[in-house]
Amino acid sequence: MLEVCVEDAAGIAAAVAGGGDRIELCSGLALGGLTPAQSLVRLAAAAPIPVHMLCRPREGDFVYDAQEVGQVMGDIDLAAQAGLAGVVIGAGSAQGLDLAVLGAWIDHARRAGSARGARLSLTLHRVFDLLDDMEAGLEQAVALGFDRILTSGGAVRAPDGVAMLAHLQELAAGRIVILAGAGVSPEAVPALRSAGIAEFHASCRTPGESGSGGARLEELGFQKGPRAVTSPAQVARLKRAIERT
């Protein structure tokens, strides 16, 4: 299973063309991903593969106030009403997951799924990688009813967190999926597969052309560095590596 993380219409098309199995839809990938625009959500709903929407209202930490908690509930409604397959959520800090907030969001997602007649799949995002106690976090995620955990094993890059990913996979014991993300490349797949990982998350992006504005776009603050774009060829290359192992 290859989940491709995308932030625009071209990314959706590239993920499908390259053979991706699932899309994580967001905006602001340079910030680790933020909630996407409604227009992009509606566009993604027409994709021929499942789409999971990231619900993250701002950059920074994952400690949310009451207004932000309500904002994410609205995002969950958007995903459900648009017909997306799932949502990606997370709240907490190094000291642990925010069980009250997550429980409220999950209850809301279940009600939204019931209202439309199809449940929303639930992914716990990389707030998990901030936890001081990942073993306890995994048990909490299982108890809350998450379907999967997106994690690098606490490392900056998943290939560097292989030992922890293997440990988490063993602890999961089929109760929850460990979705490996961050720095996942074709070269990293064999080691991750040896750790028992069967689901992979990657952006599969390459530097794109500077566009019609060239350096002027950066000068005026419309773009920061080369714009990265989802590459169908990179998606296909990663998919082949997964299928070969």
C-alpha positions in Angstrom: 0.0 0.0 0.0 1.4 3.3 -1.1 -0.2 6.5 0.2 0.9 9.6 -1.6 0.7 12.9 0.2 -0.3 15.8 -2.1 -1.3 19.4 -1.8 -2.7 20.4 -5.2 -4.7 19.3 -8.2 -1.6 18.3 -10.2 -0.5 16.2 -7.2 -3.8 14.3 -7.2 -3.4 13.5 -10.9 0.3 12.5 -10.4 -0.5 10.1 -7.5 -3.2 8.4 -9.6 -1.0 8.2 -12.8 1.9 6.8 -10.9 -0.1 4.0 -9.4 -0.6 5.3 -5.8 -3.1 3.3 -3.8 -4.3 6.1 -1.6 -4.0 9.9 -1.3 -3.4 11.9 1.8 -4.8 15.4 0.9 -3.4 18.5 2.6 -2.0 21.9 2.0 1.3 23.4 3.2 3.5 20.3 2.9 6.5 22.5 3.6 5.0 22.9 7.1 4.3 19.2 7.6 0.8 19.5 6.1 -2.2 21.6 6.9 -6.0 21.3 6.2 -6.6 21.7 2.5 -9.0 24.1 0.8 -12.6 23.1 0.3 -12.3 23.4 -3.4 -9.4 21.0 -3.5 -11.3 18.6 -1.2 -14.2 18.5 -3.7 -11.8 18.0 -6.6 -10.1 15.1 -4.8 -13.4 13.4 -4.1 -13.5 12.5 -7.8 -10.2 10.6 -7.6 -10.4 6.9 -8.4 -8.5 5.9 -5.3 -9.3 6.5 -1.6 -8.5 10.0 -0.2 -7.8 10.7 3.4 -7.9 14.4 4.4 -5.4 15.9 6.9 -7.2 18.0 9.5 -4.6 20.3 11.0 -5.7 23.9 11.5 -2.3 25.5 11.8 1.4 25.0 11.8 3.3 24.4 15.1 2.4 22.2 18.0 -0.6 19.9 18.4 -2.1 21.5 21.6 -5.4 23.0 20.5 -7.8 25.4 22.1 -11.6 25.1 22.0 -12.0 27.1 18.8 -9.4 24.9 17.0 -11.1 21.8 18.3 -14.3 23.0 16.8 -12.5 23.9 13.6 -11.3 20.4 13.1 -14.8 19.0 13.7 -15.9 21.2 10.8 -13.1 19.8 8.7 -14.2 16.3 9.5 -17.7 17.2 8.4 -16.3 18.6 5.1 -14.4 15.3 4.5 -17.5 13.2 5.2 -19.9 15.3 3.1 -17.4 15.4 0.2 -17.3 11.6 0.2 -13.7 11.2 1.2 -12.6 7.8 2.6 -11.0 9.1 5.8 -9.4 11.7 8.0 -6.0 12.2 9.5 -6.0 13.8 12.9 -3.8 14.2 16.0 -3.6 16.2 19.3 -1.2 16.1 22.1 2.4 16.8 23.1 5.6 15.0 24.2 3.8 14.2 27.5 1.1 12.2 25.7 -1.9 12.2 23.4 -4.8 14.5 24.3 -7.3 11.7 24.8 -10.3 14.1 25.5 -9.8 16.0 22.2 -9.1 12.9 20.2 -12.1 11.1 21.7 -14.4 14.0 20.8 -13.0 14.1 17.2 -13.4 10.4 16.8 -17.0 10.4 18.1 -17.7 13.3 15.7 -16.2 11.3 12.8 -18.3 8.3 13.7 -21.4 10.3 13.7 -20.5 12.0 10.4 -19.8 8.6 8.9 -23.1 7.2 10.1 -25.0 10.2 8.7 -23.6 9.5 5.2 -23.8 5.7 5.5 -20.1 5.0 5.3 -17.6 5.2 8.1 -14.5 7.4 7.9 -11.2 5.7 8.2 -9.1 7.2 11.0 -5.4 7.8 10.9 -3.4 9.2 13.9 -0.8 11.6 12.4 2.8 12.2 13.4 2.0 13.9 16.6 2.8 10.3 17.6 6.5 11.0 16.8 6.6 13.6 19.6 5.6 11.2 22.3 8.0 10.3 25.0 6.3 7.0 25.4 5.3 5.6 22.0 4.3 2.2 23.5 1.6 3.8 25.7 0.6 6.0 22.7 0.1 2.9 20.5 -2.2 1.3 23.2 -4.1 4.5 23.5 -4.5 4.8 19.7 -5.9 1.2 19.6 -8.3 1.9 22.5 -9.5 5.1 20.8 -10.3 3.1 17.6 -7.8 4.5 15.1 -7.2 2.3 12.1 -3.5 3.3 11.6 -0.7 5.4 12.9 1.5 7.5 10.6 4.9 7.5 12.1 8.7 7.6 11.4 9.4 5.7 14.6 10.3 9.0 16.2 13.2 9.7 13.8 13.5 12.6 11.4 13.3 10.0 8.6 11.6 6.6 8.8 14.7 4.7 7.5 16.5 5.9 10.6 13.6 4.7 12.8 13.5 1.2 11.5 14.2 -0.4 14.9 11.4 1.5 16.6 9.0 0.8 13.7 9.8 -2.9 14.0 9.0 -2.7 17.7 5.8 -0.8 17.1 4.8 -3.3 14.4 5.3 -6.2 16.9 3.3 -4.4 19.6 0.5 -3.6 17.2 0.0 -7.4 16.6 -2.5 -6.8 13.9 -4.7 -4.5 16.0 -3.6 -1.3 14.2 -1.7 -0.5 11.0 1.8 1.1 11.3 2.1 3.5 8.3 5.7 4.4 7.8 6.3 8.0 6.6 9.0 10.6 6.3 12.0 10.0 4.0 10.5 6.9 2.4 12.3 6.2 -0.8 12.7 3.1 -3.0 16.0 2.4 -1.4 14.5 2.4 2.1 11.7 0.0 1.3 13.6 -3.3 1.9 14.6 -2.3 5.4 11.1 -1.1 6.2 9.6 -4.3 4.8 12.0 -6.3 6.9 10.5 -4.4 9.9 7.1 -5.7 9.0 5.8 -2.5 7.4 3.2 -3.0 4.7 1.9 0.6 4.3 4.1 3.4 3.1 3.6 7.2 3.0 5.6 9.6 0.8 5.2 12.8 -1.1 7.2 11.6 -4.1 8.1 15.2 -5.0 10.8 16.7 -7.2 11.8 20.3 -7.8 9.5 21.8 -10.4 10.1 24.6 -12.9 10.3 28.2 -11.4 7.2 29.3 -13.4 6.5 32.3 -15.5 7.6 34.7 -12.7 11.0 33.2 -12.2 13.1 34.6 -9.4 10.6 37.5 -9.1 8.1 35.1 -7.4 10.6 34.5 -4.6 11.6 38.2 -4.4 8.0 39.2 -3.8 7.4 36.4 -1.3 5.0 34.3 -3.5 7.3 31.3 -3.4 10.1 30.1 -1.1 12.8 28.2 -3.0 12.2 25.9 -5.9 8.5 24.7 -6.0 8.3 21.0 -5.4 5.8 19.0 -7.4 4.5 15.4 -7.2 6.2 13.3 -9.8 4.3 10.4 -11.4 7.6 8.8 -12.2 8.7 8.9 -8.5 5.3 7.5 -7.4 5.7 4.6 -9.9 9.3 4.0 -8.9 8.3 3.7 -5.2 5.3 1.6 -6.0 7.6 -0.9 -8.0 10.0 -1.1 -5.0 7.1 -1.9 -2.7 5.8 -4.6 -5.0 9.2 -6.2 -5.4 9.8 -6.7 -1.7 
